[in-house]
């Protein structure tokens, strides 16, 4: 049974707070009245509580996490596949190549011929014409040896390299290192070497992590850069190609994950290669620019993450908040704190939350209606069972006091009548109680109403239930009309059989019961007419109530009063309607209206 007593006993019937719950805070003012049961929270406390409740919501965490994961994957993809880095490397390689061509020309120009003598051919002098001069031509000069002089080249290289962050190395024709801008040394120069720190230690965890991340971002398919000895210049592919007369470039990555771009050009004079110049970037040259770009991307990511979290929380508040309220209401329905819990109405929202809210409201309403029906049914059953039991109890208690056989026979007849009545009531109650479960378990199938009516009409004409009342069936409409409805043939047959038996029981012997079936657009209508006394105007709705019976011509207790109630329950479970009405007969000679009989109308949705 439902507990119809409000759980909040501190409120009056009109929703006001009782006066005994209000106290006066005399320490502040006699005019300030506060409620001791629940102090109002200020806006900051409410906002903080709502934020905490929203933050710890599983749905909110999932929404925020999934949105952030998508943003993080996008940022990682941008950092990993950034075209800026590739374009920067290409631009850097081109600039190094132009710089190397300029420095190579300066180096070639600074080379000198180690000779203080001039060789004169007397035979050539005799062959000279007027205005001609004698000196070495290009072919002669091309055959001369112009070695790269480190002493003359070092100052030039120092001046050209110092303003840039570029490392320059010069190799001779055999690939032997002559000069290195890191330690410009040569004849007369002071040799400089970078000594390691006195307390050099291994990189820490954070530095190793950053190196690993940088290596993963920069590595790709780049080869590893290794520092070769001064005697192994040919070990660099670009130097080897430069010594063959071709300019070349190479991109590598060092052990710290830093990108190294190097180019090599030949040092030649009069088309003769005398060595090779190799320019390479410092370890952090390109990475600083790439890091600056990535820092800018990460700043944008931070702003986007804040905006996305705010939007995710806003989205979660429109989803998690209503879902939480619906879940709390459903929990209150389960616990039945109040007699009837009102589910929050979000049907104005044209989304899944609105549909869920409407579905829960409909389900809760149906549940409460079912509970109310069960309560009324239980009360009605108890009342109906109590009457025959009381009668039987009186008869049993009176039976020992009966002195004549006639008295004892009447008492036994009363007991037998009440037993039959109990048996009929229990059978009908059992049928009514399992009706809903049976209709829910079985799947609806197409039912041919034409075949069903023909079969039931034949059965009714054969049995006639002790009366001489025939049943006639007529189908209106075209021959192609289909009289098929989705449902359960056994239960629909129970309804038709019950209505036919009811019509026959109220009809006079020799009369007829007429059954008319017709198609009305998307419905099938079955009309059952009889020639009986009709139904009292005040009982047209009551006859479908549980345990109601109005049969003056029959003895008391001959019917349980559940037949029409069960019929209505079956028809409504099939999505149809059933009602009763009286057929009007022509007025009598005095102009008074008359009732020609009762009419029951059943309408079911057609397939």
FENFEN-V281371 format. One record per backbone hydrogen bond with DSSP energy under -0.5 kcal/mol. NH is the residue of the N-H (numbers start at 1). CO is the residue of the C=O. E is the energy in kcal/mol with one decimal. If there is no record, write none. Layout:
nh = {NH & NH}
co = {CO & CO}
e = {E & E}
//
This chain:
nh = {4 & 6 & 9 & 11 & 12 & 15 & 18 & 21 & 22 & 23 & 25 & 25 & 26 & 28 & 29 & 32 & 33 & 34 & 34 & 36 & 36 & 46 & 47 & 48 & 49 & 50 & 51 & 52 & 53 & 54 & 55 & 56 & 57 & 61 & 62 & 63 & 64 & 65 & 66 & 67 & 68 & 69 & 70 & 71 & 72 & 73 & 74 & 75 & 76 & 77 & 78 & 79 & 80 & 81 & 86 & 87 & 88 & 89 & 90 & 91 & 92 & 93 & 94 & 95 & 96 & 97 & 98 & 99 & 100 & 101 & 102 & 103 & 104 & 105 & 106 & 107 & 108 & 109 & 110 & 111 & 111 & 114 & 115 & 120 & 122 & 124 & 125 & 126 & 127 & 128 & 128 & 132 & 141 & 142 & 143 & 143 & 144 & 144 & 146 & 147 & 149 & 150 & 152 & 153 & 154 & 155 & 156 & 157 & 158 & 159 & 160 & 161 & 162 & 163 & 164 & 166 & 167 & 169 & 170 & 171 & 172 & 173 & 175 & 177 & 178 & 179 & 181 & 183 & 184 & 185 & 189 & 191 & 195 & 200 & 208 & 209 & 210 & 211 & 212 & 213 & 214 & 215 & 216 & 217 & 218 & 219 & 220 & 222 & 223 & 225 & 228 & 232 & 233 & 235 & 236 & 237 & 240 & 241 & 242 & 243 & 244 & 244 & 245 & 246 & 248 & 250 & 252 & 253 & 254 & 257 & 260 & 262 & 262 & 263 & 264 & 265 & 267 & 268 & 269 & 272 & 273 & 274 & 274 & 275 & 276 & 277 & 278 & 279 & 279 & 280 & 281 & 282 & 285 & 286 & 288 & 289 & 290 & 291 & 292 & 293 & 294 & 295 & 296 & 297 & 298 & 299 & 300 & 301 & 302 & 303 & 304 & 305 & 306 & 307 & 308 & 309 & 310 & 311 & 312 & 313 & 314 & 315 & 316 & 317 & 318 & 319 & 319 & 320 & 321 & 323 & 324 & 325 & 326 & 327 & 328 & 329 & 330 & 331 & 332 & 333 & 334 & 335 & 336 & 337 & 343 & 346 & 349 & 351 & 355 & 356 & 357 & 358 & 359 & 360 & 361 & 362 & 363 & 364 & 365 & 366 & 367 & 368 & 369 & 370 & 371 & 372 & 373 & 374 & 375 & 376 & 377 & 378 & 379 & 380 & 381 & 382 & 383 & 384 & 385 & 386 & 387 & 388 & 389 & 390 & 391 & 392 & 393 & 394 & 395 & 396 & 397 & 398 & 399 & 400 & 401 & 402 & 402 & 408 & 409 & 410 & 411 & 412 & 413 & 414 & 415 & 416 & 417 & 418 & 419 & 420 & 421 & 422 & 423 & 424 & 425 & 426 & 427 & 428 & 429 & 430 & 431 & 432 & 433 & 434 & 435 & 436 & 438 & 439 & 440 & 441 & 442 & 445 & 447 & 449 & 449 & 450 & 452 & 453 & 454 & 455 & 456 & 457 & 458 & 459 & 460 & 461 & 462 & 463 & 464 & 466 & 467 & 469 & 470 & 470 & 472 & 474 & 476 & 476 & 481 & 485 & 486 & 487 & 489 & 492 & 493 & 494 & 495 & 496 & 497 & 498 & 499 & 500 & 501 & 502 & 503 & 504 & 505 & 506 & 507 & 507 & 510 & 511 & 513 & 514 & 514 & 515 & 516 & 516 & 517 & 518 & 520 & 520 & 521 & 523 & 524 & 525 & 526 & 527 & 528 & 529 & 529 & 530 & 539 & 540 & 543 & 544 & 545 & 547 & 548 & 548 & 554 & 558 & 566 & 567 & 568 & 569 & 570 & 571 & 572 & 573 & 574 & 574 & 575 & 576 & 577 & 579 & 581 & 583 & 585 & 588 & 591 & 594 & 596 & 596 & 597 & 599 & 600 & 601 & 602 & 603 & 604 & 606 & 607}
co = {2 & 4 & 7 & 8 & 16 & 12 & 10 & 18 & 19 & 34 & 23 & 32 & 24 & 25 & 25 & 29 & 31 & 23 & 32 & 21 & 34 & 42 & 43 & 44 & 45 & 46 & 47 & 48 & 49 & 50 & 51 & 52 & 54 & 57 & 58 & 59 & 60 & 61 & 62 & 63 & 64 & 65 & 66 & 67 & 68 & 69 & 70 & 71 & 72 & 73 & 74 & 75 & 76 & 77 & 82 & 83 & 84 & 85 & 86 & 87 & 88 & 89 & 90 & 91 & 92 & 93 & 94 & 95 & 96 & 97 & 98 & 99 & 100 & 101 & 102 & 103 & 104 & 105 & 106 & 107 & 108 & 112 & 113 & 118 & 120 & 121 & 121 & 122 & 123 & 124 & 125 & 129 & 137 & 138 & 139 & 140 & 140 & 141 & 144 & 145 & 147 & 148 & 149 & 149 & 150 & 151 & 152 & 153 & 154 & 155 & 156 & 157 & 158 & 159 & 161 & 161 & 280 & 278 & 179 & 276 & 176 & 274 & 172 & 230 & 170 & 170 & 168 & 180 & 181 & 183 & 186 & 189 & 193 & 197 & 204 & 205 & 206 & 207 & 208 & 209 & 210 & 211 & 212 & 213 & 214 & 215 & 216 & 219 & 251 & 253 & 226 & 229 & 175 & 232 & 233 & 235 & 236 & 237 & 238 & 239 & 240 & 241 & 242 & 241 & 264 & 262 & 260 & 223 & 258 & 254 & 252 & 250 & 260 & 279 & 248 & 277 & 275 & 266 & 272 & 269 & 271 & 267 & 272 & 267 & 171 & 265 & 169 & 263 & 277 & 167 & 261 & 165 & 282 & 282 & 284 & 285 & 286 & 287 & 288 & 289 & 290 & 291 & 292 & 293 & 294 & 295 & 296 & 297 & 298 & 299 & 300 & 301 & 302 & 303 & 304 & 305 & 306 & 307 & 308 & 309 & 310 & 311 & 312 & 313 & 314 & 315 & 316 & 316 & 316 & 319 & 320 & 321 & 322 & 323 & 324 & 325 & 326 & 327 & 328 & 329 & 330 & 331 & 332 & 332 & 341 & 344 & 346 & 349 & 351 & 352 & 353 & 354 & 355 & 356 & 357 & 358 & 359 & 360 & 361 & 362 & 363 & 364 & 365 & 366 & 367 & 368 & 369 & 370 & 371 & 372 & 373 & 374 & 375 & 376 & 377 & 378 & 379 & 380 & 381 & 382 & 383 & 384 & 385 & 386 & 387 & 388 & 389 & 390 & 391 & 392 & 393 & 394 & 395 & 396 & 398 & 398 & 399 & 404 & 405 & 406 & 407 & 408 & 409 & 410 & 411 & 412 & 413 & 414 & 415 & 416 & 417 & 418 & 419 & 420 & 421 & 422 & 423 & 424 & 425 & 426 & 427 & 428 & 429 & 430 & 432 & 432 & 434 & 435 & 436 & 437 & 438 & 487 & 485 & 447 & 483 & 483 & 448 & 449 & 450 & 451 & 452 & 453 & 454 & 455 & 456 & 457 & 458 & 459 & 460 & 463 & 464 & 467 & 468 & 511 & 513 & 515 & 474 & 517 & 478 & 447 & 605 & 445 & 487 & 488 & 489 & 490 & 491 & 492 & 493 & 494 & 495 & 496 & 497 & 498 & 499 & 500 & 501 & 502 & 503 & 504 & 468 & 508 & 470 & 512 & 529 & 472 & 514 & 527 & 474 & 525 & 518 & 523 & 519 & 520 & 604 & 518 & 602 & 516 & 600 & 514 & 527 & 598 & 536 & 537 & 539 & 541 & 542 & 561 & 545 & 561 & 551 & 555 & 562 & 563 & 564 & 565 & 566 & 567 & 568 & 569 & 570 & 571 & 572 & 571 & 603 & 601 & 599 & 597 & 594 & 592 & 588 & 585 & 583 & 594 & 583 & 581 & 528 & 579 & 526 & 577 & 524 & 522 & 484}
e = {-1.0 & -0.5 & -1.4 & -1.1 & -2.3 & -1.7 & -1.2 & -1.3 & -1.7 & -1.3 & -0.5 & -1.1 & -1.3 & -1.1 & -1.7 & -0.9 & -0.6 & -1.3 & -0.5 & -1.0 & -0.6 & -2.2 & -2.2 & -2.7 & -2.6 & -2.6 & -2.6 & -2.6 & -2.7 & -2.6 & -2.9 & -2.5 & -0.8 & -2.4 & -2.2 & -2.4 & -2.8 & -2.8 & -2.7 & -2.2 & -2.6 & -2.8 & -2.2 & -2.0 & -3.1 & -2.8 & -2.0 & -2.5 & -2.9 & -2.4 & -2.2 & -2.9 & -2.6 & -2.8 & -0.9 & -2.7 & -2.5 & -2.4 & -2.3 & -2.6 & -2.6 & -2.4 & -2.3 & -2.5 & -2.5 & -2.0 & -2.3 & -2.6 & -2.7 & -2.1 & -2.0 & -2.6 & -2.8 & -2.1 & -2.1 & -2.5 & -2.5 & -2.1 & -1.5 & -0.7 & -0.7 & -0.6 & -1.9 & -0.5 & -0.7 & -0.5 & -1.7 & -1.7 & -0.8 & -0.6 & -1.0 & -1.6 & -2.7 & -3.0 & -0.9 & -0.6 & -0.6 & -1.0 & -0.6 & -0.6 & -0.6 & -0.8 & -0.6 & -2.5 & -2.6 & -0.6 & -0.8 & -3.1 & -2.6 & -2.2 & -1.9 & -2.1 & -2.1 & -0.5 & -1.6 & -0.5 & -3.1 & -2.5 & -2.3 & -2.9 & -2.2 & -0.6 & -2.0 & -3.2 & -3.6 & -1.4 & -3.1 & -1.4 & -0.6 & -0.6 & -1.7 & -0.5 & -0.7 & -1.1 & -2.7 & -2.5 & -2.5 & -2.5 & -2.4 & -2.6 & -2.8 & -2.7 & -2.4 & -2.4 & -2.5 & -2.6 & -0.5 & -2.7 & -0.6 & -2.8 & -0.6 & -1.6 & -2.2 & -1.4 & -1.8 & -0.6 & -2.2 & -2.1 & -2.0 & -2.4 & -0.6 & -0.5 & -1.9 & -2.3 & -2.2 & -2.9 & -2.9 & -2.0 & -2.5 & -1.8 & -2.9 & -2.8 & -0.5 & -2.9 & -2.8 & -2.3 & -2.8 & -0.8 & -2.0 & -1.2 & -0.5 & -3.6 & -0.5 & -1.0 & -2.6 & -2.9 & -3.4 & -2.5 & -0.5 & -2.5 & -2.2 & -1.0 & -1.2 & -0.5 & -1.5 & -1.0 & -2.7 & -3.2 & -2.3 & -2.2 & -2.7 & -2.9 & -2.0 & -2.2 & -2.9 & -2.3 & -2.3 & -2.6 & -2.7 & -2.4 & -3.0 & -3.0 & -2.3 & -2.5 & -2.9 & -2.8 & -2.4 & -2.7 & -2.9 & -2.9 & -2.2 & -2.9 & -3.3 & -2.4 & -1.3 & -0.7 & -0.7 & -3.3 & -1.0 & -2.2 & -2.9 & -2.3 & -2.6 & -2.7 & -2.8 & -2.3 & -2.5 & -2.4 & -2.3 & -2.2 & -2.1 & -2.5 & -1.7 & -1.2 & -0.6 & -0.8 & -1.9 & -1.3 & -2.2 & -2.9 & -2.8 & -2.5 & -2.6 & -2.8 & -2.5 & -2.7 & -2.9 & -3.0 & -2.8 & -2.7 & -2.6 & -3.0 & -2.6 & -2.5 & -2.7 & -3.0 & -2.6 & -2.8 & -2.6 & -2.8 & -3.1 & -3.0 & -2.5 & -3.0 & -3.0 & -2.5 & -2.3 & -3.0 & -2.8 & -1.6 & -1.4 & -1.0 & -1.7 & -2.8 & -2.3 & -2.8 & -2.7 & -2.3 & -2.3 & -3.1 & -2.6 & -1.9 & -1.9 & -0.7 & -1.2 & -0.7 & -1.2 & -2.1 & -2.6 & -2.1 & -2.3 & -2.4 & -2.2 & -2.1 & -2.3 & -2.7 & -2.6 & -2.4 & -2.3 & -2.3 & -2.3 & -2.5 & -2.6 & -2.6 & -2.7 & -2.9 & -2.2 & -2.5 & -3.0 & -2.4 & -2.1 & -2.6 & -2.4 & -1.7 & -0.6 & -0.6 & -2.0 & -2.5 & -2.1 & -1.9 & -1.8 & -2.5 & -3.3 & -0.9 & -2.9 & -0.7 & -2.1 & -2.9 & -2.1 & -2.1 & -2.4 & -2.5 & -1.9 & -2.0 & -2.7 & -2.3 & -1.6 & -2.4 & -2.1 & -0.9 & -2.2 & -0.8 & -0.5 & -1.4 & -2.7 & -2.6 & -0.5 & -2.8 & -1.2 & -2.2 & -0.6 & -2.3 & -0.5 & -2.5 & -2.3 & -1.6 & -1.8 & -2.3 & -2.6 & -2.2 & -2.4 & -2.6 & -2.6 & -2.4 & -2.3 & -2.7 & -2.1 & -1.1 & -0.8 & -0.6 & -2.7 & -2.0 & -2.7 & -0.5 & -1.9 & -3.3 & -0.5 & -2.8 & -2.7 & -2.2 & -0.5 & -2.9 & -0.6 & -1.8 & -2.8 & -2.8 & -3.0 & -3.0 & -2.5 & -2.8 & -0.5 & -2.0 & -2.4 & -0.9 & -1.8 & -1.1 & -2.2 & -1.3 & -1.4 & -0.9 & -1.4 & -1.2 & -2.7 & -2.1 & -2.5 & -2.0 & -2.3 & -2.5 & -2.5 & -1.6 & -1.1 & -0.6 & -1.4 & -2.5 & -2.1 & -1.8 & -2.4 & -3.3 & -2.3 & -1.9 & -2.0 & -0.8 & -3.3 & -0.5 & -0.9 & -2.7 & -2.2 & -2.5 & -2.6 & -2.6 & -2.2 & -2.5 & -2.2}
//
